[in-house]
């Protein structure tokens, strides 16, 4: 699996030119975050989940270190939660932390294929499987939650293995599904535009593929993902409102728990043309990624198989289908603050320094733009604050906290 590395520097008062839907020219100031309130003294390897608790502690999930910890900015202390393993109170491969009510969190663990409730005192209590069996085997990837005992996932991230028959024909839409943990009932709350990552015509022609040895007589083959596809992004507030950021017409649609839909205004933007330089920069980034294969031993999927990490092949841009322009944002670009504003990371030119975020309110109006300093990216939010990581030359992540 490719795991992309991401990265607010703008001079206060610098203005970004935008075009309103009425065709008139307007300007929105890009803001920066000023100086960090606090910097944690120890680095992390890859933060894939962050949850601020009401007492100021922060719960962190580190994918590469395979560790979940409480950290305290005031003291610099790190207290590990649970331990590695397959049993109760254990986890293997943390992939996310979802906020629940009363300072509890949900740990998503692909190593044990379950999600587990983490109490504010560090206990790992009730678990739910990420695999369901029946007429079909379903593997889900929860990516959001609310304070009403619901977790959310998209059918884009769900794998279905049907017994005794071929799967359904691929389509370019997907559902956002709400799964109530108390009643174990799912329902669809929104639909997404999600085109295929690999074109069937390219697959038939054998273009855009890769094949390489990983040692021990094993070989990996596959097709490169089509880059810069316009996919909708989404996130969920604590009270159960779903924000869908539309890629075809750049706007935010809000879906209330009672089914009401509020469509925000279209945000006009200057699309970024995909030049040869953009293609080569994309290929360089893909070639710099590491691919990790986790091998489970035994038919029951228990531990002991270990994992292997190897370098991803650099794609040949001549074999990849590129659109003419980048979409307004990339995949998984939307995140939400505890008070319900949505931050969307924008697409940028490959040589543009500092990640740019659009901030939307509950009506879908863009209210501000925030630019980060170079080599930084947003990893989470707290009460009135935003957490940002600085990625150094060794790919270590240093956690900073800013007032937002």
N, C-alpha and C positions, 0 to 999 in steps of 0.2 A: 504494500500500500504506500502510495506517495504521501508524505506529510510535508506540506509546504511551510516554509519559513516566511513570516511576515515582518513588516516593520511598523510630534505635532509640530515643525519649526516654522513658524511664520512670524514675521515682525508684526507686532500689534499695530493695527491701522492699515495693514496691507489688504487690498480689496480684491475679491474675485468677481469677475464679470459674469452674470448669468442673464438668460433671456426668459422673460416671463411668458406664460401661455398666451397672453394677449399680443405678444410680439414686441413689446417695448423692452428697453434695456434697463436692468436694475442691477444694483450692486449689493453684495452681502459680504460683510467683513469676515475674514478668517481670523479666528481667535486662537491663541495658544493657552496653555494651562499655567503659565508662570512657573515658579519654582516648586519642586516637589515638597510636600509636607513631611514626608518620611521616605527613607530608602532602607530596605531590609539588608542587613550586613552579609548575608550568605546567599550565594547564587542557587538557581534551580536549573534543571536540564531542559525540561519541556513541560510547562504548565498547561494542563488541559482542563482544569476546573478550579474555580476560586469562589468562595462563599464567605462574605463578611458576616460575623455574628453580632448580636446586639451589644455584647460586652467589649467589642473592639478586636477580639481575636479573628484570625482569618484561617479558614480551612483551605488547604491546597492539595490538589492532586497532580503529581508529577509522573508523566507517562514513562519517560526513559528510566527514571530511578525506581519506578514501580512502587511508589510510596505515597501515602496520604498522611498529612500532618496538620496540626494546628501550629500557627506561627504567631508571635507577639512582637509587633513593631517596637513597642516600648522597651522590652527586655532583650530582644534579639533571639529569644528561645524558640526552639523547634521541638514539638512533642509529637512523635509518631503515633498514628491511630492504627490499631490492629496490627496485623503482620501478614506476611506473604504465605499463601497456601490456599487449599481448596475447601477447608473446613469452616465452621462457624467463626465469625470474627476475623476472617481472613479474606484476602483478595490477591489476584495475580497480575492484572493488567488494567489499572485505572484509566478510564477514557472520558470521564466527565463527572461533574458535581451539579446536582439540580437542587435549588432551594425548596424546602418544604416549610410548613408552619412551625412556630415555636422553636426557631433556631435549629431545627433538624435539617438534614440534607440527604439526598439520594446519591449514592455512589454507583456509577455505571461501570461495570467490570467485565470486559470481554474475555479475560482469562478464565473466569469461572462461569461465564455466560449467565450472569445474574445482576440484578441491581439490589443494593442493600441500604437500608436506612441507617444513617450515622447520627447518633444522638449528640447534643451539645457537650455532653461529658466524655465523648469519644467512644462510647460503646457502639458496636455494630449489631443491630438487632434484626428486625424482620427482613427477609429477602424475597424477591420475586424473580422467576426465571425469565430470561430473554429469549428462550426457545419454547414454542408451544407445538404440540403434536396433535394429530388427528387426521382429517382427510388430506391435510397438507402440513408440512413442517414450516413454521414461521419463525424467523429470527428478526427481532426488532432492535432498533437503535434509538433509545429515548434521547431527545436533545433539549427538552424544555419541560417545565412543570409549573403548577400553580399552588396556592395555599389551600386548595379544596380537595386534596388527595387525588389529583389528576396528574399524569405524565403525558407528554405529547411526543409523537414521532411522525415521520413522513413515510409514505409508501415508497419514496425514492430510496430510503435507507433500510427498507424491509426486504428480506430475502424469503421467497416462497419456493419450496420444493414440493411439487405435487406428486402424489403417488400414482404410478401406472398410466400417466398421460403427460402429454407435452404441456408446457406452460402457456399462458395467454400471449397473444401477439403484443409486441411492445407498443406503447403509446407515448405521447409527448406531454401527458398530464399526470399529476400525482395528487394524493390526498394528504391533508394534515389530519392526523387521527388523535383523538383524545381518549385516553385509557384511564378509567376510574379504578383505582387500586382496591377500593373497598368492595365494589360490586363486580369487579373484573369484567367490565363491559366497555367496549370501544365504540366510538361514533366519529363520523367525519364532520369536521368543523370548517374546513376551507379547502379549496382546490388550488393547485399550483401549476404553473407552466414549467415543465421540466423536460426539455428535449433529450434525445438519446445521446449518451456520451460518446458512443462509437457508431458511425454510420454503417448501415448494413451494406451499402455499395462498396465502401472501402474494405470492409471485412471480406466481402466476396472476392475482391481483386487482390487481397493479400497486402494491401498498402497500409502503412502506418503501424506495422506490427513490430514486435521485438522477440528475440529468442537468444538466451545466453545460459551458459553453464554456471551453476552455483556450487559445484564440488560434490564429491561422493556419488558421481553418476547421475545427479539430479539436474534437471534443466527447467527453466521457466520460459514459457511463451505467452504472448498476449498481444493485445492491441492498445496503442496509446490512446488516451482520452482526447477527444476533440477539445481544443482550448477555446476559451472565451465564448462559451455558449451562454446565451441570455436566459439564465435560470432565476425564477423567483426565490426570494429568501424570506424567512419568517422567524418570529419569536413570540413569546407569551408573557403577559404580565401576571403579577401575583393574584389578581382578582379574576383571572381566566379569560382576559381579552387577548385575541390573537391578532398580531400585526403581520400582514403579508406585504412585502416590498416587491412591487411589480417591476419586471425587467423590460417588458415590451413598451409600456408607457411608464416612465419612472415616477412612481407615486406609492403611497402607503395606504392600504385598505385595512380597516379595523373591523374585526368580527367579534361582536359581543356574545356572551354566553347564551343570551336569549335569541340569538340568530340575527339580530340587527346588524347591518353592514354600513359603515361610514367610509366613503371613498375620498381620499385626500386629493388635492389638486395635482396635476401633472407638473413635475419639475423639469423644465427645459435645461438641457446641458449640451455642451459641445462634445460630440462623440470623438473618441480617440481612434484615429486611423491605424490599422495594423500594418505597419511598414515591415520591410525585411529586417530592420534593426529590432523591432518589437518581436518578430518571430524568433530571431536568434537569441534574444535575451530570455524569452520563454524557454527555449530549448536548453540554454545554459542552466537555468533554474531547475529544470527537471533533471538534468544530468548531475546536479549537486545534491539531489535527494538521496536518502538512504531508504532502502526497502527492508522491512522486517517480516520474516515469516515465523510464525509460532507453530511449533510441531508438538501435538499432543500425543502421548503414548497411551496405548490400550484402547479398547473399544469403548470404554466409558468416558473417554475424554479427560482422564485425570492428569495430574501433573507429571513431571519427569521428562517430558519431551524436549523442553528447552526451546530456544529460539535462535535464529540466525539472522544476521544483518549483513547486507551487501549493497553495493552501489547500484543505483538505478542507471540504465543505459541512457545516453543522451539521444533524444529523438532527432531524426533527419527531417528538417522542416519541409523538404521537398516531398515527403511522403505523408504530410499531415494536412488536413483540410482546415483552413483558417477562414473566418468570416472577414468582411471588409473593415468592420469597426469592433472595438471592445464594447461589451455591455456597460451600462452605467456603474455596475458593481459586480464583484465576483461571487463565488459560492460561499454560503454561510456568512454573509456580510453583515447581517442584522443581529444586534444584541439590545437588551432592554435594561433600564435602570430600575431600582426598587420603586421609584415614584412614577414609573410608566412612560418615560420618554425612550425613543428608539434611536440608536446610533447605527448608521450605515456606513461601512467603509467603502469609499469610492474607488473605482478603477482609475489608474494613473498611467502616465508614460513611464516606460521602464527606467528612464534616467531622471525622474522627478524625485527629489528627496523629501521625506516626511510624509507619513500616511495622513490622508484627509478623510474626515468623517462628517457626514450630514446628520443633523439632529432634528428629529420630528416630534411633534406633540401629539396629544390624544385625538386631535382632529385631522391628523395627517399633514399638517403644515410644517414646512421646514423652517425652523426658528433660528438656527445658527450653523456655522461650520467651524470645525475644530481641526487644526493641523498639529501633528506631533513632530517632535524633533526626530532627526534621522535615526534609523535602526530601532524604532520603538513601535509597539502595538498595544492596543487595549486588550486586557485579559479578564476584566470584571469590574463590577461596580459595588459601592456600598452607600451608606447614608450620606449623601452630599459629596461623595468622592468617586474617583475613577482610579483603577489600578492599571498600571502600564508596565510592561517589561522592556528593558534595554537589552538588546542582543549584542554581546561583545564579539571580538574576533575569534574566540574559541567556541562560539555558538552557545555560551552560557547565558542564562536569563537572570537579570537583576531586577527585582521587583520594586517599583516606585508607587507612591500614593500621592494623588493630586486632588485639590479641591476642584469640583466641577461646577 
